[in-house]
Amino acid sequence: MIDLKFRGFGALAIALWFCPGAAMAQECETSFDSTYDLIQSAIFEGRGCATDACHGAAESGGLSLTADASYDELVDQASETVPGDQVLGLKRVSPGKKAQSLLWLNVAGAVAPEQWNVPLRPMPLGGLPPLTSDELEVIRLWIEEGSPRNETVPGTAELLDVCLPDPVPVEVMPLPIPDPGRGIQFRSPRQVIAAHTERETCFVSYYDVSDQVPQHFRSADGQFFRIKRIEERQDPLSHHAIVNNYDGTADIHDPRWGEFTCKGGPRHGEICEPTDLNSCGDGWVCGSIPVDSVTCRGFGPGDAGVGAAEDSLFSTMESALGGQGVFRYVPIKGILVWNSHAFNVFDQDAKLDIWVNVEYAAAEESVHELRKFTHFSGIFLMNPPAYGADQVCHRYTAPRGMNLITLNSHMHKRGKRFRIWDGGFQCEGGLNAGDACVPDGPDPNFPVEDLCAGAPCVAFVSPEIGDCDGDLRVSVSDLTLGVNVALDKKPASDCERFDPDGDGKVLVSDLVSAVRALLSPEYRDAEESLIYTTLSYADPWVLTYDPPRQLFSEAAGERTFTFCALYDNGFTNPNEVKRVSTSPVRSNCIATHCAEGKIGQQCSGNDQASKDASCDSSPGAGDGFCDACTAGSGLTSDDEMFVMLGAYYLEDVE
């Protein structure tokens, strides 16, 4: 299974769904033909990057940023100064992948050095100030939305207060095919997403690479091959896409898959034979008709669901496959189940292509098989009311022996902040004793409840001695057991944490230390325990551990994380409140508050007409509209989610 990157437009792009042309509604003094023209002028030239002494005539690092050369020398081009294996997949600009783009790493490293590791040195050089946050955001949006040459990326005009043409669907540059003997490319059947629609669909295609994969990359039985890296690229309409190696019992010709037709190319729409890989012409794919389905539940034969995608070969969200001897197996031939969730905010239909490159791994490189977790038991906790906010928390305990490679998060567009802490923070006493909580308390800037109802939110530091059951505390029963060991009534093996030197004895000094820990437990510091913060639902930060972080402790509390998210449903900006009239069909939205007229007031009445009338700015004004609702949990891009994800491999530590 290959779980591709979750993607999403920014808030402005969603607004453009309902207000096309909004970016051009104002008059402004400066206009550009495209977002890239804006970057060229305002950043490359305006910040001195294209001067003769830098990336002009001098072509520092072999790169020219002059207007006639910069795009062709940046996009999909290898760096001459940093090897590609130093940052996996590194290019000067890798469309859709800022973390694999040297341009981004260089400029972001100057703005946020604590978050972005610069391979050589931050830019600009020569004592010039870093880019502004708005300039940096323009670069990020341009890269993540496919690095187009001639189109407008939604949101970029507003950031730098200029005029750009109305946005149109971006067609990302196809991902180059790997060199033979190094890897292969899978391509999805092309989809066409109608204007102003959102769809989550499932469809299948067949593949057979048995004549392409060299023998020394295969398993002993020849039925699988090993890979050490995956790179994907997709048109930016995609919110997420999951590709599953189907392991059920149905054949590709099972009628429950539906009819197969060519998707794209000269034979687009014609009936095709899925096992004939050339039936649709060079490079085009024969695929089944897309069927609306969430995570492919019940799709086809009924056993093709992708679920949480934890068995996926790789997720570009985590960027985890590569280095450290990590690898995955892929069947040499079979059926690919494509689960695609996309939305088209534009006035015209648009195509959606996905390319997936896999790089082979030799036996000597294949040490640790990649695993993933998607912790979604708290996925639907949040319920920010109309014009309000909500903050929720949950905990995750890693299995013993985990070598953690990445941590990441997933929210939808009203998710404003996602944080992760080391330690299992919980309410100490009170009505909600034991519940997960926010280590630094409820955010005072938002109307959110105190999850501990006044009780402290704490996580314990493991005591040096006496914690027999591994709960990071010394209890009376722990102390009693220690005394019995000291009196030779119990073996030291019953509580090894009372015998740290392994001599089979518990000393009086050990008991004194344990009593001290019982009476005055040590708590984690919330600020020092914070390991992850992201403020972008559409482009969440990926925390990467290199080398992997070892979670080997017998005490579960030392392998526990607390994660919390803040959701804002129109409290800060009333224009962002969730509304019935603009929510996708599958979204669960029942109007509770006025969206027009007396904005923010609770509606009253037994039917829509009376509820609207209750929202009138004055009696009989006719300007009221009861349309705002709770931004509850759900599966559309207009609903919310609360998920922590990660990638790792396991070691036997028994």
C-alpha positions as CSV (number, residue, x, y, z in Angstrom):
1,M,0.0,0.0,0.0
2,I,1.3,3.4,-0.9
3,D,-0.1,6.3,1.1
4,L,0.5,9.6,-0.7
5,K,0.7,13.0,0.8
6,F,-2.3,14.6,2.3
7,R,-2.7,18.0,0.6
8,G,-5.0,20.9,0.7
9,F,-5.5,24.4,-0.5
10,G,-5.2,27.3,1.9
11,A,-8.2,29.2,3.2
12,L,-8.3,31.6,0.2
13,A,-8.4,28.7,-2.2
14,I,-11.5,27.4,-0.5
15,A,-13.0,30.9,-0.6
16,L,-12.4,31.0,-4.3
17,W,-14.7,28.0,-4.6
18,F,-17.5,30.3,-3.8
19,C,-16.2,33.6,-5.0
20,P,-14.2,33.1,-8.2
21,G,-12.1,36.1,-9.1
22,A,-11.8,37.3,-5.5
23,A,-8.1,37.7,-6.0
24,M,-8.7,40.4,-8.6
25,A,-11.6,42.2,-6.9
26,Q,-9.3,45.0,-5.7
27,E,-7.3,47.5,-7.8
28,C,-3.6,47.6,-7.1
29,E,-0.6,49.3,-8.4
30,T,1.6,46.3,-9.4
31,S,0.5,43.4,-11.6
32,F,2.3,40.2,-12.7
33,D,1.4,37.5,-15.2
34,S,1.9,34.6,-12.8
35,T,3.0,33.7,-9.3
36,Y,6.4,32.7,-10.6
37,D,6.8,36.2,-12.3
38,L,6.0,37.6,-8.9
39,I,8.7,35.5,-7.2
40,Q,11.2,36.4,-9.9
41,S,10.6,40.1,-9.4
42,A,9.9,40.5,-5.7
43,I,12.2,37.9,-4.3
44,F,15.0,36.8,-6.7
45,E,15.5,40.4,-8.0
46,G,14.1,42.4,-5.2
47,R,16.2,40.6,-2.6
48,G,19.4,40.7,-4.6
49,C,19.6,37.0,-5.5
50,A,19.9,37.7,-9.2
51,T,22.7,40.3,-8.9
52,D,25.9,39.6,-10.9
53,A,27.8,38.8,-7.7
54,C,25.4,36.1,-6.6
55,H,23.1,34.1,-9.0
56,G,23.5,36.5,-11.9
57,A,26.6,36.5,-14.0
58,A,28.6,34.7,-11.3
59,E,26.1,31.8,-11.3
60,S,26.9,30.9,-7.7
61,G,26.5,27.1,-7.2
62,G,26.1,26.7,-10.9
63,L,22.6,28.4,-10.7
64,S,21.4,31.5,-12.6
65,L,18.4,33.3,-11.2
66,T,18.1,35.8,-14.0
67,A,14.6,36.1,-15.5
68,D,15.5,34.3,-18.7
69,A,17.0,31.3,-17.0
70,S,15.8,30.8,-13.4
71,Y,12.7,28.6,-13.9
72,D,14.5,26.0,-16.1
73,E,17.5,25.9,-13.8
74,L,15.4,25.4,-10.7
75,V,12.5,23.1,-11.3
76,D,13.3,19.4,-11.2
77,Q,17.0,20.2,-11.4
78,A,19.7,18.5,-9.3
79,S,21.7,20.6,-7.0
80,E,25.4,21.0,-7.8
81,T,26.4,22.0,-4.2
82,V,24.5,19.4,-2.1
83,P,24.4,15.7,-3.0
84,G,20.9,14.3,-3.5
85,D,21.5,11.6,-0.8
86,Q,22.1,14.2,1.9
87,V,18.5,15.1,1.8
88,L,16.5,12.3,0.2
89,G,15.2,13.3,-3.2
90,L,16.8,16.7,-3.0
91,K,16.5,19.0,-6.1
92,R,16.8,22.7,-6.4
93,V,13.0,22.7,-6.6
94,S,11.0,19.5,-6.3
95,P,7.3,20.4,-7.3
96,G,5.0,19.6,-4.4
97,K,7.9,18.9,-2.0
98,K,9.3,21.8,-0.1
99,A,11.3,19.6,2.2
100,Q,13.1,18.1,-0.8
101,S,13.7,21.6,-2.4
102,L,17.0,23.2,-1.8
103,L,15.5,26.6,-2.5
104,W,13.0,26.2,0.3
105,L,15.6,24.8,2.8
106,N,17.9,27.7,2.1
107,V,15.4,30.5,2.6
108,A,13.3,28.8,5.3
109,G,16.5,28.0,7.3
110,A,17.2,31.7,7.6
111,V,13.7,32.5,8.8
112,A,13.2,29.4,11.1
113,P,16.6,27.8,11.8
114,E,15.1,25.8,14.7
115,Q,12.8,24.0,12.3
116,W,14.7,23.8,9.0
117,N,18.2,22.3,8.7
118,V,20.1,24.1,5.9
119,P,22.4,21.7,4.1
120,L,25.1,24.4,3.5
121,R,24.1,27.9,4.5
122,P,20.9,30.0,4.7
123,M,20.0,32.5,2.1
124,P,20.2,35.4,1.2
125,L,24.0,35.8,1.9
126,G,26.1,38.9,2.4
127,G,24.4,40.0,5.6
128,L,21.1,40.6,3.8
129,P,18.0,40.1,6.0
130,P,15.9,36.9,5.7
131,L,12.7,36.8,3.7
132,T,9.6,38.1,5.4
133,S,7.1,35.6,6.5
134,D,4.8,36.6,3.7
135,E,7.6,36.2,1.1
136,L,8.4,32.8,2.5
137,E,4.8,31.7,2.4
138,V,4.6,32.7,-1.3
139,I,7.6,30.4,-2.0
140,R,6.0,27.6,0.0
141,L,2.6,27.9,-1.7
142,W,4.3,28.0,-5.1
143,I,6.3,24.8,-4.4
144,E,3.5,22.9,-2.7
145,E,1.0,23.7,-5.4
146,G,3.2,22.2,-8.2
147,S,5.7,24.9,-9.0
148,P,3.8,26.2,-12.1
149,R,5.6,28.5,-14.6
150,N,2.6,30.4,-16.0
151,E,-0.3,30.0,-13.6
152,T,-1.5,31.9,-10.5
153,V,-1.3,30.0,-7.2
154,P,-4.2,30.9,-4.9
155,G,-3.3,33.2,-2.0
156,T,0.0,34.5,-3.4
157,A,-1.3,37.8,-4.7
158,E,-2.8,38.8,-1.3
159,L,0.4,38.0,0.6
160,L,2.4,40.6,-1.3
161,D,-0.4,43.0,-2.2
162,V,-0.2,42.7,-6.0
163,C,-2.6,41.7,-8.8
164,L,-2.4,38.4,-10.5
165,P,-4.7,36.7,-13.1
166,D,-7.5,34.6,-11.6
167,P,-6.3,31.2,-10.6
168,V,-6.9,28.2,-12.9
169,P,-6.2,24.5,-12.2
170,V,-2.4,23.8,-12.1
171,E,-1.2,20.9,-14.2
172,V,2.0,19.8,-12.4
173,M,5.0,18.7,-14.4
174,P,5.1,14.9,-14.8
175,L,7.5,13.1,-12.5
176,P,10.6,11.9,-14.5
177,I,10.7,8.2,-15.0
178,P,13.6,6.5,-13.1
179,D,16.6,5.1,-15.0
180,P,16.2,1.4,-15.8
181,G,17.9,-0.8,-13.3
182,R,17.4,1.8,-10.6
183,G,13.6,1.9,-10.2
184,I,10.2,2.0,-11.9
185,Q,7.2,4.3,-12.2
186,F,3.5,3.6,-11.4
187,R,1.0,5.9,-12.9
188,S,-2.6,6.3,-11.9
189,P,-5.5,6.2,-14.4
190,R,-6.3,9.9,-15.1
191,Q,-9.3,11.4,-13.3
192,V,-11.3,14.4,-14.4
193,I,-12.7,16.4,-11.5
194,A,-15.7,18.5,-12.4
195,A,-15.7,22.2,-11.5
196,H,-16.8,23.1,-8.0
197,T,-17.0,19.5,-6.8
198,E,-15.4,17.4,-4.1
199,R,-15.1,13.6,-4.5
200,E,-13.5,10.7,-2.8
201,T,-13.3,7.8,-5.2
202,C,-11.9,4.3,-5.7
203,F,-10.8,2.6,-8.8
204,V,-8.2,-0.1,-9.8
205,S,-5.5,-0.8,-12.4
206,Y,-3.3,-3.7,-13.1
207,Y,0.5,-3.8,-13.2
208,D,3.2,-6.4,-14.0
209,V,6.9,-5.4,-13.7
210,S,8.4,-8.9,-13.8
211,D,10.3,-8.1,-17.0
212,Q,11.7,-4.8,-15.5
213,V,13.0,-5.6,-12.0
214,P,16.5,-7.2,-11.9
215,Q,16.8,-10.5,-10.1
216,H,19.1,-9.2,-7.3
217,F,16.4,-6.8,-6.1
218,R,13.8,-9.6,-5.7
219,S,12.8,-11.9,-2.9
220,A,14.0,-15.5,-2.9
221,D,10.7,-16.7,-4.5
222,G,10.8,-13.9,-7.0
223,Q,7.2,-12.8,-6.2
224,F,8.3,-9.5,-4.5
225,F,10.9,-6.8,-4.9
226,R,12.5,-4.6,-2.4
227,I,12.4,-0.8,-2.4
228,K,14.3,1.8,-0.4
229,R,12.6,5.0,-1.6
230,I,9.4,6.3,-3.0
231,E,8.7,9.6,-4.6
232,E,5.3,10.7,-5.7
233,R,3.8,13.7,-7.5
234,Q,0.2,14.6,-8.1
235,D,-1.8,17.5,-9.4
236,P,-2.6,19.9,-6.6
237,L,-6.4,19.2,-6.8
238,S,-5.6,16.2,-4.5
239,H,-6.5,16.4,-0.8
240,H,-5.1,12.9,-0.4
241,A,-4.5,9.7,-2.4
242,I,-3.9,6.2,-1.1
243,V,-2.6,3.4,-3.3
244,N,-3.1,-0.1,-2.0
245,N,-1.6,-3.4,-3.3
246,Y,-4.8,-5.5,-3.3
247,D,-4.3,-8.7,-1.4
248,G,-7.8,-10.1,-1.6
249,T,-9.0,-13.1,-3.7
250,A,-10.7,-11.4,-6.6
251,D,-9.2,-11.5,-10.1
252,I,-8.7,-8.3,-12.2
253,H,-11.5,-9.5,-14.5
254,D,-13.9,-9.9,-11.6
255,P,-17.1,-8.0,-12.8
256,R,-17.4,-6.3,-9.4
257,W,-14.5,-4.0,-10.3
258,G,-16.7,-2.5,-13.0
259,E,-15.9,-1.6,-16.6
260,F,-12.3,-0.8,-17.6
261,T,-11.6,2.1,-20.0
262,C,-8.5,4.1,-21.1
263,K,-7.9,7.2,-18.9
264,G,-6.2,9.9,-20.9
265,G,-4.4,9.7,-24.2
266,P,-5.6,9.0,-27.7
267,R,-8.0,6.2,-26.6
268,H,-9.5,8.1,-23.7
269,G,-12.9,6.6,-22.7
270,E,-12.5,3.4,-24.9
271,I,-12.9,-0.1,-23.5
272,C,-9.5,-1.7,-22.7
273,E,-8.0,-4.9,-21.4
274,P,-6.4,-4.2,-18.0
275,T,-3.7,-6.9,-18.3
276,D,-2.6,-5.5,-21.7
277,L,-0.3,-2.8,-20.4
278,N,0.0,-1.2,-23.8
279,S,-3.7,-1.2,-24.7
280,C,-4.2,2.5,-24.1
281,G,-1.0,3.7,-25.8
282,D,2.4,4.6,-24.5
283,G,2.3,5.9,-20.9
284,W,-1.5,5.8,-20.5
285,V,-3.4,3.6,-18.1
286,C,-6.4,1.3,-18.3
287,G,-8.5,1.7,-15.2
288,S,-11.9,0.9,-13.8
289,I,-14.5,3.6,-13.6
290,P,-14.1,5.7,-10.4
291,V,-16.8,4.9,-7.8
292,D,-17.6,7.3,-4.9
293,S,-16.4,5.7,-1.7
294,V,-14.7,6.7,1.6
295,T,-11.5,4.7,2.1
296,C,-12.9,2.2,-0.4
297,R,-15.2,0.6,2.1
298,G,-17.4,-1.9,0.3
299,F,-15.7,-1.1,-3.0
300,G,-15.5,-3.8,-5.7
301,P,-15.4,-7.3,-4.1
302,G,-15.8,-5.7,-0.7
303,D,-12.3,-6.5,0.6
304,A,-10.4,-3.6,-1.0
305,G,-10.7,-1.0,1.7
306,V,-7.6,1.0,2.6
307,G,-8.7,2.0,6.1
308,A,-6.0,3.9,8.0
309,A,-3.3,2.9,5.4
310,E,-1.0,1.6,8.2
311,D,0.2,-1.2,5.9
312,S,1.2,1.3,3.3
313,L,4.7,1.0,1.7
314,F,5.4,4.6,2.3
315,S,3.7,7.9,3.1
316,T,5.1,11.1,1.7
317,M,3.5,12.7,4.7
318,E,6.2,11.1,6.8
319,S,9.0,11.1,4.2
320,A,10.2,8.0,6.1
321,L,11.3,5.4,3.5
322,G,15.0,5.9,2.9
323,G,18.3,5.7,4.9
324,Q,18.9,3.6,8.0
325,G,18.5,0.4,6.0
326,V,14.8,0.8,5.9
327,F,13.0,-1.0,3.1
328,R,9.6,-2.4,2.0
329,Y,8.5,-5.3,-0.2
330,V,6.3,-4.8,-3.3
331,P,4.5,-7.6,-5.2
332,I,6.1,-8.1,-8.6
333,K,2.6,-7.9,-10.2
334,G,-1.0,-7.4,-9.1
335,I,-3.9,-5.0,-8.7
336,L,-3.5,-1.4,-7.4
337,V,-6.5,0.1,-5.6
338,W,-6.5,3.8,-5.9
339,N,-8.3,5.8,-3.2
340,S,-8.4,9.5,-4.2
341,H,-10.0,12.4,-2.4
342,A,-9.9,15.6,-4.4
343,F,-11.7,18.9,-4.8
344,N,-11.9,21.3,-7.6
345,V,-12.5,24.9,-6.5
346,F,-12.3,26.3,-10.0
347,D,-14.8,27.3,-12.7
348,Q,-13.6,24.6,-15.1
349,D,-13.1,20.8,-15.1
350,A,-9.6,19.7,-14.3
351,K,-7.5,16.6,-14.6
352,L,-5.8,14.7,-11.8
353,D,-2.7,12.6,-12.5
354,I,-0.6,10.8,-9.9
355,W,2.9,9.4,-10.5
356,V,4.8,7.1,-8.1
357,N,8.5,6.3,-8.5
358,V,10.0,3.5,-6.5
359,E,13.8,2.9,-6.1
360,Y,15.1,-0.7,-5.7
361,A,16.9,-1.9,-2.6
362,A,19.6,-4.6,-2.7
363,A,19.6,-7.3,-0.1
364,E,22.5,-5.8,1.8
365,E,20.7,-2.5,2.1
366,S,17.5,-4.1,3.5
367,V,17.8,-4.3,7.2
368,H,14.7,-2.9,8.8
369,E,11.2,-3.2,7.3
370,L,9.2,0.0,7.5
371,R,6.1,0.2,9.7
372,K,3.5,3.0,10.1
373,F,1.0,4.0,12.7
374,T,-2.0,6.2,12.3
375,H,-3.4,7.0,15.8
376,F,-7.0,7.9,15.1
377,S,-8.8,6.6,18.2
378,G,-9.4,10.3,19.0
379,I,-10.0,11.3,15.4
380,F,-13.5,12.7,16.1
381,L,-13.1,14.3,19.5
382,M,-13.4,18.0,18.4
383,N,-16.7,19.9,18.2
384,P,-16.0,23.7,17.9
385,P,-19.4,25.4,17.9
386,A,-20.2,28.1,15.4
387,Y,-18.2,31.3,16.1
388,G,-16.4,29.3,18.8
389,A,-13.3,27.1,19.4
390,D,-12.4,23.8,20.8
391,Q,-9.2,22.2,22.1
392,V,-8.8,18.4,22.4
393,C,-6.1,16.0,23.6
394,H,-5.2,12.4,23.4
395,R,-2.3,10.0,24.2
396,Y,-0.3,7.4,22.3
397,T,1.9,4.8,23.8
398,A,4.5,3.3,21.4
399,P,5.3,-0.4,21.4
400,R,8.5,-1.3,23.1
401,G,11.4,-1.6,20.7
402,M,10.1,1.2,18.4
403,N,12.8,3.1,16.4
404,L,10.8,6.2,15.7
405,I,11.6,7.9,12.3
406,T,8.9,10.5,11.9
407,L,6.0,12.2,13.7
408,N,3.3,14.1,11.9
409,S,-0.2,15.4,12.2
410,H,-3.5,15.6,10.3
411,M,-6.3,18.2,10.7
412,H,-8.6,19.9,8.3
413,K,-8.9,23.6,7.5
414,R,-10.2,24.8,10.9
415,G,-7.4,23.1,12.7
416,K,-5.1,26.0,13.8
417,R,-2.5,24.3,15.9
418,F,-1.3,20.8,16.6
419,R,1.3,20.0,19.3
420,I,3.0,16.9,20.6
421,W,4.7,16.4,24.0
422,D,6.9,13.7,25.4
423,G,5.0,12.1,28.3
424,G,1.5,11.0,29.2
425,F,0.0,14.2,30.5
426,Q,-3.2,13.7,32.5
427,C,-5.5,15.4,34.9
428,E,-4.3,14.8,38.4
429,G,-7.5,14.5,40.4
430,G,-10.8,16.3,40.0
431,L,-13.8,15.4,37.9
432,N,-11.7,14.4,34.9
433,A,-8.9,12.5,36.7
434,G,-6.8,10.5,34.3
435,D,-8.0,12.3,31.1
436,A,-5.5,13.6,28.5
437,C,-5.0,17.3,28.9
438,V,-3.1,20.3,27.6
439,P,0.2,20.5,29.4
440,D,0.3,24.3,29.4
441,G,-3.4,24.8,30.1
442,P,-6.3,26.1,28.1
443,D,-5.4,28.7,25.5
444,P,-6.5,32.1,27.0
445,N,-7.0,33.6,23.6
446,F,-9.8,31.2,22.7
447,P,-13.1,30.2,24.4
448,V,-12.0,26.7,25.2
449,E,-12.8,24.6,28.3
450,D,-10.2,23.6,30.9
451,L,-10.0,19.9,30.2
452,C,-9.0,19.2,33.8
453,A,-11.7,21.5,35.3
454,G,-9.3,23.2,37.5
455,A,-7.1,20.2,38.4
456,P,-3.4,20.2,37.4
457,C,-2.3,18.6,34.1
458,V,0.8,16.6,34.8
459,A,3.1,13.9,33.5
460,F,5.6,12.1,35.7
461,V,9.4,11.8,35.4
462,S,10.6,8.2,36.1
463,P,11.9,8.0,39.6
464,E,15.5,6.8,40.0
465,I,14.4,3.9,42.2
466,G,11.3,2.0,43.4
467,D,8.9,2.1,40.5
468,C,8.1,-1.6,40.3
469,D,5.2,-1.5,37.9
470,G,6.6,1.0,35.4
471,D,3.9,3.7,35.9
472,L,6.6,6.3,36.6
473,R,5.4,6.6,40.3
474,V,6.4,5.0,43.5
475,S,3.3,3.7,45.3
476,V,2.8,2.3,48.7
477,S,2.6,-1.2,47.2
478,D,5.9,-0.5,45.4
479,L,7.5,0.5,48.7
480,T,6.1,-2.5,50.5
481,L,7.6,-4.8,47.9
482,G,11.0,-3.0,48.3
483,V,10.9,-3.6,52.1
484,N,10.2,-7.3,51.6
485,V,13.1,-7.6,49.2
486,A,15.3,-5.8,51.7
487,L,14.2,-8.3,54.4
488,D,14.9,-11.2,52.0
489,K,11.1,-12.1,52.0
490,K,10.9,-11.5,48.2
491,P,13.5,-11.9,45.4
492,A,14.9,-8.8,43.9
493,S,13.7,-10.0,40.5
494,D,10.2,-9.1,41.7
495,C,11.1,-5.4,41.4
496,E,14.3,-4.8,39.5
497,R,13.8,-1.1,39.8
498,F,14.7,-1.4,43.5
499,D,17.9,-3.1,42.5
500,P,19.5,-0.9,39.9
501,D,23.0,-2.4,40.3
502,G,21.7,-6.0,40.0
503,D,23.4,-7.3,43.2
504,G,20.1,-8.7,44.5
505,K,20.0,-6.4,47.5
506,V,17.9,-3.4,48.5
507,L,19.7,-1.0,50.9
508,V,18.2,1.4,53.4
509,S,19.3,4.3,51.3
510,D,17.3,2.8,48.4
511,L,14.2,2.7,50.6
512,V,14.8,6.3,51.7
513,S,15.1,7.4,48.0
514,A,11.8,5.5,47.2
515,V,10.0,7.2,50.1
516,R,11.2,10.6,48.9
517,A,9.8,9.8,45.4
518,L,6.5,8.6,46.9
519,L,6.1,11.8,48.9
520,S,7.4,14.2,46.3
521,P,7.0,12.9,42.7
522,E,8.9,14.7,40.0
523,Y,6.8,16.2,37.2
524,R,7.8,16.8,33.6
525,D,8.2,20.4,32.5
526,A,5.6,21.2,29.8
527,E,7.8,23.6,27.9
528,E,10.8,21.2,27.8
529,S,8.6,18.3,26.9
530,L,7.1,20.0,23.8
531,I,8.6,18.4,20.7
532,Y,6.3,19.3,17.8
533,T,4.2,22.3,16.8
534,T,2.6,23.0,13.5
535,L,0.2,25.8,12.6
536,S,-0.7,24.7,9.1
537,Y,-3.3,22.0,8.4
538,A,-2.6,22.0,4.7
539,D,1.2,21.7,5.1
540,P,2.0,20.1,8.5
541,W,5.5,19.9,9.7
542,V,7.2,16.5,9.7
543,L,9.4,15.9,12.7
544,T,12.2,13.6,11.6
545,Y,14.6,11.7,13.9
546,D,18.0,10.9,12.3
547,P,19.1,8.5,13.7
548,P,15.8,7.1,14.7
549,R,14.7,7.7,18.3
550,Q,14.8,4.5,20.3
551,L,11.8,3.8,22.6
552,F,13.0,0.8,24.4
553,S,12.0,1.4,28.1
554,E,10.0,-1.2,29.9
555,A,8.0,1.6,31.5
556,A,5.1,2.5,29.1
557,G,5.0,6.0,30.4
558,E,8.5,6.7,29.0
559,R,7.1,5.6,25.6
560,T,4.0,7.8,25.7
561,F,3.2,11.0,23.8
562,T,0.4,13.5,24.4
563,F,-1.0,15.4,21.4
564,C,-3.4,18.3,21.4
565,A,-5.1,20.3,18.7
566,L,-6.8,23.7,18.6
567,Y,-9.8,24.3,16.3
568,D,-11.3,27.7,15.4
569,N,-14.7,27.7,13.8
570,G,-15.1,31.4,13.0
571,F,-14.1,32.8,16.5
572,T,-11.1,34.7,15.1
573,N,-12.6,35.3,11.7
574,P,-16.4,35.0,11.3
575,N,-16.0,34.6,7.6
576,E,-14.4,31.1,8.3
577,V,-17.4,29.7,10.2
578,K,-18.7,26.4,8.9
579,R,-22.0,26.9,6.9
580,V,-24.7,24.6,5.7
581,S,-25.0,26.3,2.3
582,T,-21.3,26.0,1.5
583,S,-20.5,22.5,3.0
584,P,-20.0,19.5,0.7
585,V,-23.0,17.2,0.4
586,R,-21.5,14.5,2.7
587,S,-20.7,17.0,5.4
588,N,-22.7,16.8,8.7
589,C,-23.8,20.4,9.3
590,I,-27.0,21.5,11.1
591,A,-27.4,25.3,11.3
592,T,-27.4,26.7,14.9
593,H,-26.3,30.3,14.5
594,C,-26.9,33.3,12.3
595,A,-24.4,33.7,9.4
596,E,-26.1,36.9,8.1
597,G,-28.0,39.6,9.8
598,K,-27.3,39.2,13.5
599,I,-24.1,37.4,12.8
600,G,-23.1,35.0,15.6
601,Q,-26.4,35.0,17.4
602,Q,-28.1,31.7,18.1
603,C,-31.0,31.0,15.8
604,S,-34.5,30.3,17.1
605,G,-37.6,28.9,15.5
606,N,-39.1,25.6,14.3
607,D,-38.4,25.9,10.6
608,Q,-35.9,27.5,8.3
609,A,-38.1,30.6,7.6
610,S,-38.6,31.4,11.3
611,K,-34.9,30.7,12.0
612,D,-33.9,33.1,9.3
613,A,-36.3,35.7,10.6
614,S,-34.8,35.4,14.1
615,C,-31.5,36.4,12.5
616,D,-32.8,39.6,10.9
617,S,-30.7,42.6,11.9
618,S,-34.0,44.3,12.8
619,P,-37.6,42.9,12.8
620,G,-38.8,42.3,9.2
621,A,-35.5,43.4,7.6
622,G,-35.3,40.1,5.7
623,D,-31.5,40.0,5.8
624,G,-31.1,37.1,8.3
625,F,-29.8,33.7,7.4
626,C,-29.5,30.8,9.9
627,D,-26.7,29.0,8.3
628,A,-23.7,28.5,10.6
629,C,-23.0,25.2,12.3
630,T,-20.6,23.2,14.5
631,A,-17.4,22.1,12.7
632,G,-17.7,18.6,13.9
633,S,-15.9,15.5,12.9
634,G,-16.3,14.0,9.4
635,L,-14.6,12.9,6.3
636,T,-15.0,15.8,3.9
637,S,-12.4,18.7,3.7
638,D,-15.0,21.0,5.4
639,D,-15.3,18.7,8.5
640,E,-12.5,18.1,11.0
641,M,-10.1,15.4,12.0
642,F,-7.6,14.9,14.8
643,V,-4.8,12.4,14.0
644,M,-1.2,11.8,14.9
645,L,0.9,9.7,12.5
646,G,4.3,8.2,12.5
647,A,6.8,5.9,10.8
648,Y,9.2,3.5,12.5
649,Y,10.8,0.0,12.6
650,L,10.8,-2.4,15.4
651,E,13.7,-4.2,17.2
652,D,13.5,-7.1,19.6
653,V,14.6,-5.7,23.0
654,E,13.6,-8.7,25.2
